[in-house]
Amino acid sequence: MSHFVQNTLSGLKKLLDNKDQMKSVAEEGEVYSVSCSFNAPIKTTEVEKFESEQGIKLPEDYKAFLTLHNGARIYESVNDDGVNIGGGLHFFNLDEIKETQEVEYISEHGIPIAHLLEDCYLILDIEKLKGGDPNYLNILEFTDIKTLNLNFEIFLDRYIISQGVPFWSWPIYTAENYYRTR
């Protein structure tokens, strides 16, 4: 399987200005400024050491991300002065994954690889990984785990295409209930 993680990130980076910021459009035409930052890559040997410690083989698309950037912050909102005011997606580096795994209610669902929105985590489902299920990515919202039916690179691609809007919740909104839920 070829991975398009690098192409997705490269496309995003082309949109950033010299301050690693850009304008983004959200629901109902709201325009706001966001910033993106990317950590340095990590060596394959460090990823292998992490896998050995965890007793699990990480998915190839996620390892491709780590060897490009051992963590990142994507679509964080910034004010007119460029100060971060929250939001966005924080992909953990390997050390942050280990720290987050110390929180039992998170780690009992799998390997937390990112934090987003308010108290949401992206989780690698260990059982699905061991079983070879390609749809191994879940989201933990507060204490509710939801299957996304996605792998890492498709999630990343869709998150960037949707400009940081939680695309996974779109199917629940219809013309009948959209206006009542705002």
C-alpha positions in Angstrom: 0.0 0.0 0.0 1.4 3.4 -0.8 0.8 6.2 1.7 -0.2 9.7 0.9 0.5 11.2 4.3 3.4 13.2 2.8 1.4 14.5 -0.1 -1.5 15.6 2.3 0.9 17.4 4.6 2.8 19.0 1.7 -0.4 20.3 0.3 -1.3 21.9 3.6 2.1 23.5 4.0 1.8 25.1 0.6 -1.2 27.1 2.0 0.6 28.5 5.0 2.2 31.9 5.0 5.6 32.8 6.4 4.2 32.7 9.9 2.8 29.2 9.4 -0.7 30.6 9.4 -3.6 30.8 7.0 -7.3 31.8 6.7 -9.8 29.0 7.1 -13.5 28.8 6.4 -15.8 27.0 8.9 -19.5 26.2 9.1 -21.9 28.9 7.8 -19.1 30.9 6.3 -17.1 31.8 9.4 -13.6 32.9 8.5 -10.8 32.7 11.0 -7.0 32.4 11.2 -5.3 29.2 12.0 -1.7 28.1 12.6 0.1 24.8 11.9 3.3 23.6 13.3 5.2 20.4 12.8 7.8 18.6 15.0 11.0 17.2 13.6 11.0 13.7 12.3 11.8 10.7 14.3 14.1 7.8 13.4 12.7 4.5 12.4 14.7 2.9 15.2 12.9 5.0 17.8 9.5 4.0 16.3 10.6 0.3 16.5 11.7 0.8 20.2 8.2 2.3 20.9 6.5 -0.6 19.2 8.6 -3.1 21.2 7.8 -1.3 24.5 4.1 -1.3 23.6 4.0 -4.8 22.3 2.2 -3.7 19.2 3.0 -3.0 15.5 2.0 0.5 14.6 0.1 1.0 11.3 2.4 1.8 8.3 0.6 5.1 7.5 1.0 6.3 11.1 4.7 5.4 11.1 5.0 7.3 7.8 3.7 10.4 9.7 6.1 9.9 12.6 9.1 9.7 10.3 8.0 13.0 8.7 6.9 14.7 12.0 7.1 13.3 15.5 3.9 15.3 16.4 2.2 18.3 15.0 -0.4 21.0 15.7 -2.9 21.6 12.9 -5.6 24.2 12.5 -5.1 25.9 15.9 -7.1 29.1 16.0 -5.1 32.3 16.4 -6.3 35.8 17.1 -5.3 38.9 15.0 -2.0 39.2 17.0 -1.1 35.6 16.1 -1.7 34.3 19.7 -3.0 30.8 19.9 -6.6 30.8 21.3 -7.2 27.1 21.1 -8.9 24.4 19.0 -7.2 22.4 16.4 -5.6 19.0 16.4 -2.6 18.1 18.4 -0.8 15.0 17.2 1.3 13.7 20.1 4.9 12.9 19.8 5.9 9.5 21.1 6.8 10.8 24.6 3.4 12.6 24.8 1.7 9.3 23.9 3.4 7.6 26.8 2.3 10.4 29.1 -1.3 10.3 27.9 -1.4 6.5 28.3 -0.9 7.1 32.1 -4.5 8.3 32.1 -6.4 5.1 32.6 -9.8 6.1 31.1 -7.9 7.0 27.9 -5.4 4.1 27.6 -8.1 1.4 28.3 -9.4 2.2 24.8 -6.1 1.8 23.0 -3.1 4.1 22.1 -3.9 7.8 22.2 -2.2 9.6 19.3 -3.9 13.0 19.3 -6.0 15.5 21.2 -8.7 17.6 19.6 -11.6 19.8 20.4 -12.7 19.7 24.0 -11.6 16.4 25.7 -11.5 14.3 22.5 -8.7 11.9 21.7 -7.8 9.9 18.6 -7.2 6.4 19.6 -5.5 3.5 17.8 -7.6 0.4 18.5 -5.1 -2.2 19.6 -7.5 -5.1 19.0 -8.3 -4.0 15.5 -4.6 -3.5 14.8 -3.8 -7.0 16.0 -6.6 -8.4 13.9 -5.5 -6.6 10.8 -8.6 -4.4 10.5 -7.6 -1.4 8.4 -10.3 0.7 10.1 -8.4 1.0 13.3 -9.0 4.6 14.3 -11.5 5.6 17.0 -12.4 8.8 18.7 -12.9 9.1 22.4 -15.3 11.9 23.2 -15.3 12.4 26.9 -16.0 8.8 27.9 -17.8 7.7 24.7 -15.7 5.7 22.2 -16.8 5.9 18.5 -15.5 3.9 15.6 -14.5 6.2 12.8 -14.1 3.4 10.2 -10.9 5.1 9.0 -7.2 4.6 9.1 -4.7 7.4 10.0 -4.0 8.8 6.5 -7.7 9.0 5.5 -8.5 10.8 8.8 -5.6 13.2 8.3 -6.6 13.9 4.7 -10.3 14.5 5.5 -9.4 16.7 8.5 -7.3 18.9 6.3 -9.8 19.0 3.5 -12.5 19.9 6.0 -10.2 22.7 7.4 -10.3 21.3 10.9 -14.1 20.9 11.2 -15.2 17.7 12.8 -16.3 16.0 9.6 -17.0 12.7 11.4 -20.2 14.3 12.9 -21.6 15.5 9.6 -23.8 12.4 8.9 -25.9 13.0 12.1 -27.0 16.5 10.9 -29.9 16.6 8.5 -32.1 19.4 7.2 -34.6 18.4 9.8 -32.4 18.6 12.9 -29.5 20.9 11.8 -31.2 24.2 12.9 -32.4 22.8 16.2 -28.9 21.7 17.2 -27.1 25.0 16.7 
